[in-house]
Amino acid sequence: QVQLVESGGGLVQAGGSLRVSCVASGGIISILHMRWYRQAPGKQREFVAAVSGGGGTNYAESVKGRFTISRDNAKNTVYLQMNSLKPEDTAVYYCNADIRTWSASARGYWGQGTQVTVSS
């Protein structure tokens, strides 16, 4: 059974940096796209960044130039390095990945989320 587990969230001051990680496990054959989303209180979940299996990346306009997504295929892990953090980056950050397993064709999976709080 596939699991995505995020870690690395926490409290940081505005202008600071934080790195969150997401590890996938459980009968995995291959991982296609890996993505980060976030959801602030009272708001809808929004796309933050994505990285393809080949390493191509895509970012939301609001985080371009400040956030960097990367992946380690050997570890089934995706990272989100967040620099120059702003209070409006405060949210629960969710990992999402398209994963092919021994028992199923590729489908999307979500992690449980990790809280990032940026104080002003």
C-alpha positions as CSV (number, residue, x, y, z in Angstrom):
1,Q,0.0,0.0,0.0
2,V,1.5,3.3,-1.1
3,Q,2.2,5.9,1.5
4,L,3.5,9.5,1.2
5,V,4.9,10.9,4.3
6,E,5.9,14.6,4.6
7,S,8.3,16.1,7.1
8,G,10.2,19.3,7.7
9,G,7.5,21.7,8.4
10,G,7.6,24.2,11.3
11,L,7.7,27.8,12.4
12,V,10.0,30.3,10.8
13,Q,10.3,34.0,10.7
14,A,9.6,36.0,7.5
15,G,12.6,36.0,5.3
16,G,13.8,32.7,6.5
17,S,14.1,29.3,4.9
18,L,12.7,25.9,5.4
19,R,12.9,22.6,3.5
20,V,10.1,20.1,3.4
21,S,10.4,16.5,2.3
22,C,8.1,13.7,1.1
23,V,9.0,10.1,1.0
24,A,7.0,7.5,-1.0
25,S,6.9,3.9,-0.1
26,G,4.9,0.7,-0.7
27,G,5.1,-1.6,-3.7
28,I,6.3,1.2,-6.0
29,I,7.5,0.4,-9.6
30,S,7.9,4.0,-10.8
31,I,7.0,7.5,-9.8
32,L,6.0,9.9,-12.6
33,H,5.2,13.5,-11.6
34,M,5.7,14.6,-8.0
35,R,4.1,17.8,-6.8
36,W,3.6,20.1,-3.8
37,Y,0.3,21.8,-3.0
38,R,-0.7,24.0,-0.1
39,Q,-3.8,24.9,1.7
40,A,-4.1,28.0,3.9
41,P,-6.9,28.3,6.5
42,G,-10.2,29.2,4.8
43,K,-8.8,28.8,1.3
44,Q,-8.8,26.1,-1.4
45,R,-5.8,23.9,-1.9
46,E,-3.5,25.4,-4.5
47,F,-0.7,24.1,-6.7
48,V,2.9,25.1,-5.6
49,A,5.4,23.2,-7.7
50,A,5.9,20.1,-9.8
51,V,8.8,18.0,-11.0
52,S,8.6,15.4,-13.7
53,G,10.3,12.0,-13.8
54,G,12.9,13.6,-16.1
55,G,13.5,16.5,-13.8
56,G,11.6,19.2,-15.5
57,T,10.0,21.7,-13.1
58,N,7.0,24.0,-12.9
59,Y,6.1,26.6,-10.3
60,A,3.2,28.7,-9.3
61,E,3.8,32.4,-10.0
62,S,3.6,33.3,-6.3
63,V,6.7,31.1,-5.4
64,K,8.8,31.5,-8.6
65,G,12.4,32.6,-7.7
66,R,11.9,31.7,-4.0
67,F,11.0,28.0,-3.9
68,T,12.9,25.1,-5.6
69,I,11.5,21.6,-6.1
70,S,13.8,18.6,-6.5
71,R,13.7,14.9,-6.3
72,D,15.9,11.9,-5.5
73,N,14.6,9.0,-7.5
74,A,16.8,6.5,-5.6
75,K,15.1,7.5,-2.4
76,N,11.6,8.0,-3.8
77,T,11.7,11.5,-2.3
78,V,10.7,14.9,-3.3
79,Y,11.9,18.1,-1.7
80,L,10.7,21.7,-1.6
81,Q,13.3,24.2,-0.6
82,M,11.6,27.4,0.5
83,N,13.6,30.6,0.8
84,S,12.5,34.2,1.5
85,L,9.4,33.0,3.2
86,K,6.5,35.3,3.6
87,P,3.6,35.2,6.1
88,E,1.3,34.4,3.1
89,D,3.2,31.2,2.6
90,T,1.7,29.9,5.8
91,A,-0.3,26.7,5.0
92,V,-0.4,23.0,5.3
93,Y,1.9,21.7,2.5
94,Y,0.8,18.4,0.8
95,C,2.8,16.1,-1.3
96,N,1.1,14.5,-4.4
97,A,2.6,11.9,-6.7
98,D,1.6,9.8,-9.7
99,I,2.8,6.3,-8.8
100,R,2.7,3.0,-10.6
101,T,2.7,-0.1,-8.3
102,W,3.0,-3.8,-8.8
103,S,-0.8,-4.1,-8.3
104,A,-2.1,-1.1,-10.2
105,S,-1.5,1.3,-13.1
106,A,-0.4,4.8,-12.3
107,R,-2.7,6.9,-10.1
108,G,-2.4,9.9,-7.8
109,Y,-1.6,9.7,-4.1
110,W,-1.6,12.3,-1.4
111,G,0.4,12.7,1.8
112,Q,-1.1,13.8,5.1
113,G,0.4,17.3,5.0
114,T,3.0,19.2,7.0
115,Q,2.3,22.6,8.6
116,V,4.5,25.6,7.6
117,T,4.0,28.8,9.6
118,V,5.7,32.0,8.8
119,S,5.7,34.7,11.4
120,S,5.9,38.4,10.5
